Amino acid sequence: RRKVDSEGRRFQDRWKVEYFFTEIENHCVCLICQETVAVYKEFNVKRHYQSRHSTYDKLTGHDRSEKLKQLEAVLIECVMKMVENICPEKKQEFANICLARNTVARRIEEISSDIKRQLTSKGVDFDFFSIACDESTDLSDTAQLLIFMRGVDDEMNVTEELLDLQSLTDQTRGKDLFVSVSSAIDDMKLPWNKVTGIITDGAPAMVGERSGLSTLICNKVIEEGGKAIKLHCIIHQQVLCAKHLKYDHVMKPVLKTINFIRSKALCHRQFKQFLLDIQAEYEDVLYHNDVRWLSRGSALQRFYSLRKEIGEFLETKGQPMRELSDPIWLADLGFLVDITKHLNVLNTSLQGKDAAVNQLYSHLKAFGTKLQLFIRQLSQTQPNTIHFSALQEIMNSFPQDNISAQTSRYAADIASLAGEFKQRFQDFASIEKEISLFSSPFSVDPEDAPDQLQLELIELHCDSELRSRHQQLSLVNFYRQLDKRAGFKKMLSLFGSTYMCEKTFSAMNFNKNRVRTRLSLARWGPALALGA
């Protein structure tokens, strides 16, 4: 005879909304009356609902979903109270019970929908906003387009959130990206004439002069009566500038040695044990990954710190590294370690959420001033290497080799790097006056300000009370004191980098790995909205 247990019946998620039932410990339980239906069969569940709770049929759509959440919350609360009364020592164990995967997914989607509703509500109050876009391909070869927005309301409150995640299953041309971005902006009911700018990673599809995404966005904004500027991510440009100092004669032997040590398991184990036996400062060398922003400096710094130990280990392997006995090569290594360390400090200062464009540009200007200082100090007859500790250590270790004669070459390399920085950041240089006016309004000559702000700026300069407030308050709080602040709100709404896009892609790649490539956009969008 047929047995119910052998039929493989399962609880259906749709029964939650349709009949207000849930699954608890393999039992089908009514959320309204807490009675149990013996068999996982829709006929039984439906009969129970229609015969006892048909009055709930009047609830539809959002109201029905809200009622479901309320009933689930009441059930959880009842269970916890029961546990507290019967076996209080087990209360924490019940609280730690993992929810079913579908329940977790549904709750994430509900929270994401609520965040989207809040963002839509805030978007109505935006006076200006800008967008940051970046595109990357995941492990399933699907192109993912991330769109972040940064909006400013009348009270100078800044909102920086994920606008949308779009999956592109076909081509990723500028016009394809434009369709996706337009869909996201229109879906949130954001007016195009309030767009102040777009920042991208500099890929051809993003920045093409004729059909790039940035160009198409700016053209659309002009058609709607606004004006937007195109910016190339300040961090991406900094990374490109850092690659200007190739120093292949240093990097190639270093990377070859690191790969020799780490590519074979036996050699790698022996090297780590060797470092452990001699109580070295570090336990291992680091791989270099050209994609990671700080990887080059980290790998060089670790190699330099373990250079003596590496030399001894390679001797035992019959693979001596002759460069480690060359003072000039070691000086070049020390210089490269130091200059990449300075570049990494700059890169780190440019990272972070909610950074205004004036803050990022000030870090960039400060680094340019530092480079000029390095050039002057290394060009002296008696070079000053106070800011180049690794180079100074090598010079002190080989005083008879007159390494100081090489510092003029290092000064020339830094001058070339400074020129690369000056050439790269033309887009930020074009709005430098606006940035200066926003960050230091009292130091800008009214004649250098836009025509519509000149009279207002004169009034500002002559107001001693406002000058005092500017010194005491934060920049945003100071502008909240002003009646006319439209121009300042535009500058505050601009993105300076695509850092949030890069951070989100890193989270995506970490979670959507080789064994989880089937995660769909329906699951990814809400999860990323919560992570952002």
C-alpha positions as CSV (number, residue, x, y, z in Angstrom):
1,R,0.0,0.0,0.0
2,R,1.2,3.5,-0.8
3,K,2.6,5.5,2.2
4,V,2.5,9.3,2.6
5,D,6.2,9.4,3.7
6,S,7.3,7.9,0.4
7,E,5.6,10.5,-1.8
8,G,8.3,13.1,-1.3
9,R,5.9,16.0,-0.6
10,R,7.5,19.3,0.2
11,F,6.4,22.7,1.6
12,Q,5.9,25.3,-1.2
13,D,7.1,28.8,-0.5
14,R,4.0,30.3,-2.2
15,W,1.8,28.8,0.5
16,K,3.1,31.5,2.9
17,V,1.5,34.4,1.0
18,E,-1.5,32.5,-0.4
19,Y,-2.6,30.6,2.7
20,F,-0.4,32.1,5.6
21,F,1.3,28.8,6.3
22,T,4.9,28.2,7.2
23,E,7.2,25.2,7.8
24,I,8.5,24.4,11.4
25,E,10.5,21.3,12.1
26,N,9.0,19.5,9.0
27,H,5.5,20.4,10.0
28,C,3.1,22.6,8.0
29,V,1.8,25.2,10.5
30,C,-0.8,27.9,10.1
31,L,0.5,31.3,11.1
32,I,-3.0,32.5,12.0
33,C,-4.2,29.8,14.4
34,Q,-0.9,27.8,14.9
35,E,-2.7,24.5,13.9
36,T,-0.8,21.9,12.0
37,V,-1.8,20.2,8.8
38,A,-0.7,16.5,8.8
39,V,0.3,16.2,5.1
40,Y,2.2,18.5,2.8
41,K,-0.7,18.7,0.3
42,E,-2.0,21.9,-1.1
43,F,-5.6,20.6,-1.0
44,N,-5.4,20.2,2.8
45,V,-3.7,23.6,3.3
46,K,-6.1,25.4,1.0
47,R,-9.2,23.7,2.7
48,H,-7.9,24.8,6.2
49,Y,-7.4,28.4,5.0
50,Q,-10.8,28.7,3.2
51,S,-12.8,27.1,5.9
52,R,-11.3,29.0,8.9
53,H,-9.5,32.2,7.6
54,S,-11.3,33.2,4.4
55,T,-11.7,36.8,5.8
56,Y,-8.0,37.3,5.0
57,D,-8.9,37.2,1.2
58,K,-9.5,40.9,1.3
59,L,-5.7,41.5,1.8
60,T,-3.9,41.7,-1.5
61,G,-0.5,42.8,-2.8
62,H,1.7,44.8,-0.4
63,D,-0.9,44.6,2.4
64,R,-0.9,40.8,2.3
65,S,2.9,40.7,2.4
66,E,3.0,43.1,5.4
67,K,0.4,40.9,7.2
68,L,2.6,37.8,6.5
69,K,5.6,39.5,8.1
70,Q,3.6,40.5,11.1
71,L,2.3,36.9,11.6
72,E,5.8,35.5,11.3
73,A,7.1,38.0,13.8
74,V,4.3,37.1,16.3
75,L,5.0,33.4,15.8
76,I,8.7,33.9,16.5
77,E,7.9,36.0,19.6
78,C,5.5,33.4,20.9
79,V,8.1,30.6,20.4
80,M,10.8,32.6,22.3
81,K,8.4,33.4,25.2
82,M,7.5,29.7,25.4
83,V,11.1,28.7,25.4
84,E,11.9,31.3,28.1
85,N,9.1,29.9,30.3
86,I,9.8,26.2,29.8
87,C,13.5,26.0,29.3
88,P,15.2,29.4,29.7
89,E,18.7,27.8,29.5
90,K,17.9,26.9,25.8
91,K,16.8,30.4,24.8
92,Q,20.1,31.3,23.1
93,E,20.2,28.0,21.2
94,F,16.7,28.8,19.8
95,A,17.8,32.3,18.9
96,N,20.7,30.9,16.9
97,I,18.6,28.6,14.8
98,C,19.4,29.1,11.1
99,L,16.5,30.1,8.9
100,A,15.8,28.2,5.6
101,R,17.7,29.6,2.6
102,N,14.5,30.7,0.9
103,T,13.4,32.6,4.0
104,V,16.8,34.3,4.2
105,A,16.6,35.2,0.5
106,R,13.1,36.5,0.8
107,R,14.0,38.7,3.8
108,I,17.0,40.1,2.0
109,E,14.7,41.0,-1.0
110,E,12.2,42.6,1.3
111,I,14.9,44.7,3.0
112,S,16.3,45.6,-0.4
113,S,12.9,46.7,-1.6
114,D,12.5,48.9,1.5
115,I,15.9,50.5,0.9
116,K,14.9,51.2,-2.7
117,R,11.6,52.8,-1.6
118,Q,13.6,55.0,0.8
119,L,16.0,55.9,-1.9
120,T,13.2,56.8,-4.3
121,S,11.7,59.0,-1.6
122,K,15.0,60.7,-1.0
123,G,15.6,61.2,-4.7
124,V,12.5,63.4,-4.9
125,D,14.4,65.9,-2.6
126,F,17.7,65.9,-4.5
127,D,18.7,69.2,-6.0
128,F,21.6,67.6,-7.8
129,F,23.2,64.2,-8.1
130,S,26.0,62.5,-10.0
131,I,26.6,58.8,-11.0
132,A,29.6,56.5,-10.9
133,C,29.6,53.5,-13.3
134,D,31.9,50.6,-13.7
135,E,31.6,47.3,-15.7
136,S,33.2,44.0,-15.0
137,T,32.8,40.4,-16.1
138,D,32.0,37.7,-13.5
139,L,33.0,34.0,-13.5
140,S,30.0,33.1,-15.6
141,D,31.1,35.5,-18.3
142,T,28.2,37.8,-17.7
143,A,29.0,41.5,-17.9
144,Q,27.8,43.3,-14.7
145,L,27.3,47.1,-14.7
146,L,27.3,48.8,-11.4
147,I,25.7,52.2,-11.0
148,F,26.1,54.3,-7.9
149,M,24.5,57.7,-7.2
150,R,25.5,60.6,-5.0
151,G,22.8,63.1,-4.3
152,V,22.5,66.3,-2.3
153,D,19.3,67.9,-1.0
154,D,18.5,71.5,-0.1
155,E,20.0,71.0,3.4
156,M,23.3,69.8,2.0
157,N,22.7,66.2,3.1
158,V,24.6,63.8,1.0
159,T,23.2,60.3,0.0
160,E,25.6,57.9,-1.6
161,E,24.0,54.6,-2.5
162,L,23.8,51.8,-5.1
163,L,21.4,52.8,-7.8
164,D,21.3,49.6,-9.7
165,L,23.1,46.5,-10.9
166,Q,22.5,45.6,-14.5
167,S,23.5,42.3,-16.2
168,L,24.5,42.6,-19.8
169,T,24.2,39.3,-21.7
170,D,25.2,40.7,-25.1
171,Q,27.7,43.5,-26.2
172,T,29.0,46.2,-23.8
173,R,29.3,49.1,-26.2
174,G,28.7,52.6,-25.0
175,K,25.2,52.7,-26.3
176,D,24.4,49.4,-24.5
177,L,25.7,50.8,-21.2
178,F,23.7,54.0,-21.8
179,V,20.4,52.0,-22.2
180,S,21.1,50.3,-18.9
181,V,22.0,53.6,-17.0
182,S,19.0,55.4,-18.5
183,S,16.7,52.6,-17.4
184,A,18.1,52.8,-13.8
185,I,17.7,56.6,-13.6
186,D,14.2,56.6,-15.1
187,D,13.1,53.7,-12.9
188,M,14.0,55.8,-9.8
189,K,12.1,58.8,-11.4
190,L,15.2,61.0,-11.2
191,P,15.2,64.1,-13.4
192,W,18.0,64.2,-16.0
193,N,18.5,68.0,-15.7
194,K,19.8,67.5,-12.1
195,V,22.7,65.3,-13.2
196,T,25.9,67.1,-12.4
197,G,28.5,64.6,-13.6
198,I,29.5,61.0,-14.4
199,I,32.7,59.3,-13.3
200,T,34.0,56.0,-14.9
201,D,37.1,53.8,-15.0
202,G,38.4,55.2,-18.3
203,A,37.6,52.2,-20.5
204,P,36.9,53.0,-24.2
205,A,33.2,52.1,-23.9
206,M,33.0,54.5,-21.0
207,V,34.9,57.6,-22.2
208,G,34.7,57.4,-26.0
209,E,34.4,60.9,-27.5
210,R,31.5,60.0,-29.9
211,S,29.7,57.0,-28.4
212,G,31.1,56.5,-25.0
213,L,28.8,56.2,-22.0
214,S,30.0,59.5,-20.5
215,T,29.5,61.4,-23.8
216,L,26.0,60.0,-24.2
217,I,25.0,60.8,-20.6
218,C,26.3,64.4,-21.0
219,N,24.4,64.8,-24.3
220,K,21.2,63.5,-22.6
221,V,21.6,66.0,-19.7
222,I,22.1,68.9,-22.2
223,E,19.0,67.9,-24.0
224,E,17.1,68.0,-20.7
225,G,18.4,71.5,-19.9
226,G,21.2,70.6,-17.6
227,K,25.0,70.4,-17.7
228,A,27.2,67.5,-16.6
229,I,31.0,67.0,-16.5
230,K,32.9,63.8,-17.3
231,L,35.6,62.6,-14.9
232,H,38.0,59.7,-15.0
233,C,38.3,57.9,-11.6
234,I,41.1,59.6,-9.6
235,I,42.3,56.3,-8.2
236,H,42.5,54.6,-11.6
237,Q,44.6,57.5,-12.9
238,Q,46.9,57.4,-9.9
239,V,47.5,53.7,-10.5
240,L,48.3,54.4,-14.2
241,C,50.8,57.0,-13.1
242,A,52.4,54.6,-10.7
243,K,53.0,52.2,-13.6
244,H,55.0,55.0,-15.3
245,L,58.0,54.0,-13.1
246,K,58.6,50.6,-14.7
247,Y,62.1,49.8,-13.4
248,D,62.0,46.4,-15.2
249,H,65.6,45.7,-14.4
250,V,64.5,45.6,-10.7
251,M,61.0,44.1,-11.0
252,K,61.8,41.2,-13.3
253,P,64.5,39.6,-11.0
254,V,62.3,40.2,-7.9
255,L,59.2,38.6,-9.5
256,K,61.3,35.7,-10.9
257,T,62.7,35.0,-7.4
258,I,59.3,35.2,-5.7
259,N,57.8,32.9,-8.3
260,F,60.7,30.4,-7.9
261,I,60.1,30.3,-4.2
262,R,56.3,30.1,-4.2
263,S,55.5,28.2,-7.4
264,K,56.6,24.7,-6.1
265,A,55.1,23.5,-2.9
266,L,58.3,21.8,-1.6
267,C,60.4,24.8,-2.1
268,H,57.8,27.1,-0.6
269,R,57.5,24.9,2.5
270,Q,61.3,24.8,2.9
271,F,61.6,28.6,2.6
272,K,58.9,29.2,5.2
273,Q,60.6,26.7,7.6
274,F,63.9,28.4,6.9
275,L,62.5,31.8,7.9
276,L,60.9,30.2,11.0
277,D,64.2,28.6,12.0
278,I,66.2,31.8,11.8
279,Q,63.3,33.9,13.4
280,A,63.0,36.3,10.5
281,E,60.9,39.4,10.6
282,Y,58.3,37.9,8.2
283,E,57.0,34.4,7.5
284,D,56.8,34.5,3.7
285,V,57.2,36.6,0.5
286,L,54.2,38.0,-1.2
287,Y,52.9,37.4,-4.7
288,H,52.6,40.4,-7.0
289,N,49.2,40.9,-8.6
290,D,49.2,43.7,-11.2
291,V,45.4,44.2,-10.8
292,R,45.6,45.0,-7.1
293,W,46.3,48.6,-6.4
294,L,48.8,48.1,-3.5
295,S,50.3,44.8,-4.5
296,R,53.5,46.1,-6.1
297,G,54.5,48.2,-3.1
298,S,53.7,45.4,-0.7
299,A,55.6,42.7,-2.6
300,L,58.6,45.0,-3.0
301,Q,58.6,46.0,0.7
302,R,58.5,42.3,1.8
303,F,61.2,41.3,-0.7
304,Y,63.5,44.1,0.5
305,S,63.0,43.3,4.2
306,L,63.9,39.6,3.5
307,R,66.6,40.2,0.9
308,K,69.4,38.7,3.1
309,E,67.4,35.7,4.0
310,I,66.3,35.2,0.4
311,G,70.0,35.3,-0.7
312,E,71.0,32.7,1.8
313,F,68.1,30.4,0.9
314,L,68.8,30.7,-2.9
315,E,72.5,29.8,-2.2
316,T,71.4,26.5,-0.5
317,K,69.3,25.8,-3.6
318,G,72.1,26.4,-6.0
319,Q,70.3,29.3,-7.6
320,P,72.2,32.4,-6.4
321,M,70.7,35.8,-7.1
322,R,73.7,37.9,-8.2
323,E,71.8,41.1,-8.1
324,L,71.7,41.0,-4.3
325,S,75.5,41.6,-4.2
326,D,75.3,44.5,-6.6
327,P,75.2,47.9,-4.7
328,I,73.8,49.8,-7.6
329,W,71.0,47.3,-8.1
330,L,70.2,47.3,-4.4
331,A,70.1,51.1,-4.5
332,D,67.6,51.0,-7.3
333,L,65.6,48.4,-5.3
334,G,65.6,50.7,-2.3
335,F,64.5,53.7,-4.3
336,L,61.7,51.7,-5.9
337,V,60.6,50.4,-2.5
338,D,60.4,54.0,-1.1
339,I,58.7,55.7,-4.0
340,T,56.1,52.9,-4.3
341,K,55.5,53.2,-0.6
342,H,54.7,57.0,-1.1
343,L,52.4,56.0,-4.0
344,N,50.6,53.5,-1.8
345,V,50.0,56.1,0.9
346,L,48.4,58.3,-1.7
347,N,46.3,55.5,-3.1
348,T,45.1,54.6,0.4
349,S,44.2,58.2,1.1
350,L,42.0,58.3,-2.0
351,Q,40.0,55.3,-1.0
352,G,36.8,55.4,1.1
353,K,33.1,56.1,1.0
354,D,31.5,59.6,1.1
355,A,34.7,61.4,0.0
356,A,34.0,64.7,-1.6
357,V,35.9,65.6,-4.8
358,N,37.7,68.5,-3.2
359,Q,39.1,66.2,-0.5
360,L,40.5,63.8,-3.1
361,Y,41.9,66.5,-5.2
362,S,43.7,68.1,-2.2
363,H,45.5,64.7,-1.6
364,L,46.6,64.7,-5.2
365,K,47.8,68.3,-5.0
366,A,49.7,67.5,-1.8
367,F,51.4,64.6,-3.5
368,G,52.5,66.8,-6.4
369,T,54.1,69.2,-3.9
370,K,55.9,66.2,-2.2
371,L,57.3,65.1,-5.5
372,Q,58.8,68.6,-6.1
373,L,60.4,68.4,-2.6
374,F,61.9,65.0,-3.4
375,I,63.3,66.3,-6.7
376,R,65.0,69.2,-4.9
377,Q,66.4,67.1,-2.1
378,L,67.8,64.3,-4.3
379,S,69.3,66.9,-6.8
380,Q,71.5,68.5,-4.1
381,T,75.3,68.0,-4.1
382,Q,74.9,66.3,-0.8
383,P,71.5,64.5,-1.4
384,N,69.0,64.4,1.3
385,T,67.4,61.0,1.5
386,I,65.4,61.5,4.7
387,H,62.2,60.5,3.0
388,F,63.8,57.4,1.3
389,S,64.7,55.1,4.2
390,A,65.4,52.0,2.2
391,L,67.7,53.9,-0.2
392,Q,69.4,55.6,2.8
393,E,70.0,52.1,4.3
394,I,71.7,50.8,1.2
395,M,73.9,54.0,0.9
396,N,75.0,53.5,4.5
397,S,75.7,49.8,3.9
398,F,78.0,50.5,0.9
399,P,79.7,53.9,1.6
400,Q,82.7,53.1,-0.6
401,D,80.6,52.6,-3.8
402,N,79.5,56.2,-4.1
403,I,75.9,55.4,-4.6
404,S,75.0,59.0,-3.9
405,A,76.0,59.7,-7.5
406,Q,72.8,57.8,-8.6
407,T,70.5,60.2,-6.8
408,S,70.4,62.6,-9.7
409,R,69.0,59.8,-11.8
410,Y,66.4,59.2,-9.2
411,A,65.5,62.9,-9.2
412,A,65.0,62.8,-13.0
413,D,62.8,59.7,-12.6
414,I,60.6,61.5,-10.0
415,A,60.4,64.6,-12.3
416,S,59.2,62.3,-15.1
417,L,56.6,60.8,-12.7
418,A,55.5,64.4,-11.7
419,G,55.0,65.2,-15.4
420,E,52.9,62.1,-15.8
421,F,50.7,63.1,-12.9
422,K,50.3,66.6,-14.4
423,Q,49.3,65.2,-17.8
424,R,46.9,62.6,-16.5
425,F,44.6,64.6,-14.3
426,Q,43.5,67.2,-17.0
427,D,39.8,66.6,-16.2
428,F,40.3,67.5,-12.5
429,A,42.5,70.4,-13.5
430,S,39.7,71.8,-15.7
431,I,37.5,72.2,-12.6
432,E,40.3,73.3,-10.2
433,K,38.8,76.8,-9.9
434,E,35.4,75.4,-8.9
435,I,37.0,73.0,-6.5
436,S,39.1,75.9,-4.9
437,L,36.0,78.1,-4.7
438,F,34.1,75.3,-2.9
439,S,36.9,74.3,-0.5
440,S,38.4,77.8,0.2
441,P,35.8,80.5,-0.7
442,F,37.7,83.2,1.3
443,S,41.0,82.7,-0.6
444,V,39.5,83.0,-4.1
445,D,39.6,86.4,-5.9
446,P,36.0,87.3,-6.9
447,E,37.2,88.2,-10.4
448,D,38.3,84.5,-10.9
449,A,34.9,83.2,-9.8
450,P,32.0,82.5,-12.2
451,D,30.1,85.7,-13.1
452,Q,26.9,84.6,-11.3
453,L,28.9,84.2,-8.0
454,Q,31.1,87.3,-8.1
455,L,28.8,89.7,-6.2
456,E,27.9,87.0,-3.7
457,L,31.5,86.2,-3.1
458,I,32.3,89.8,-2.4
459,E,29.6,89.9,0.2
460,L,31.0,86.7,1.7
461,H,34.5,88.2,1.9
462,C,33.3,91.2,3.8
463,D,31.3,89.3,6.3
464,S,33.6,88.8,9.4
465,E,31.0,86.6,11.1
466,L,30.8,84.2,8.2
467,R,34.6,84.2,8.0
468,S,34.7,83.1,11.7
469,R,32.1,80.4,11.1
470,H,34.1,79.1,8.1
471,Q,37.1,78.5,10.5
472,Q,35.0,76.9,13.2
473,L,32.5,74.7,11.3
474,S,32.9,71.9,8.9
475,L,32.6,72.8,5.2
476,V,29.1,71.3,4.8
477,N,27.8,72.9,8.0
478,F,29.2,76.3,6.9
479,Y,27.4,76.2,3.6
480,R,24.2,75.3,5.5
481,Q,24.4,78.8,6.9
482,L,24.3,80.4,3.5
483,D,21.1,81.3,1.6
484,K,22.5,80.9,-1.9
485,R,24.4,77.6,-2.2
486,A,23.4,76.0,-5.5
487,G,26.9,76.1,-7.0
488,F,28.3,74.6,-3.9
489,K,25.7,71.8,-3.9
490,K,26.8,70.9,-7.4
491,M,30.4,70.4,-6.3
492,L,29.4,68.4,-3.3
493,S,27.3,66.1,-5.4
494,L,30.3,65.0,-7.6
495,F,32.0,61.6,-7.3
496,G,35.8,61.7,-7.2
497,S,36.4,58.0,-7.8
498,T,34.7,54.7,-8.6
499,Y,35.9,53.3,-5.3
500,M,32.4,52.0,-4.3
501,C,32.1,50.2,-7.6
502,E,35.5,48.5,-7.1
503,K,34.6,47.6,-3.5
504,T,31.3,46.1,-4.6
505,F,32.9,44.1,-7.4
506,S,35.4,42.7,-4.9
507,A,32.5,41.5,-2.7
508,M,30.8,40.0,-5.7
509,N,34.0,38.1,-6.8
510,F,34.5,36.8,-3.2
511,N,30.9,35.4,-3.0
512,K,30.3,34.4,-6.6
513,N,33.2,32.0,-6.9
514,R,33.8,28.9,-8.9
515,V,31.3,26.8,-6.9
516,R,28.6,29.5,-6.7
517,T,28.5,30.8,-10.3
518,R,24.7,30.0,-10.6
519,L,23.7,32.9,-8.3
520,S,21.3,35.0,-10.3
521,L,20.9,38.7,-10.6
522,A,17.6,38.4,-8.7
523,R,19.6,37.3,-5.7
524,W,22.7,39.6,-6.4
525,G,20.9,42.9,-6.7
526,P,19.3,42.9,-3.2
527,A,22.4,41.4,-1.5
528,L,24.7,44.1,-3.0
529,A,22.2,46.8,-2.1
530,L,22.5,45.7,1.6
531,G,26.3,45.5,1.3
532,A,26.6,48.9,-0.2
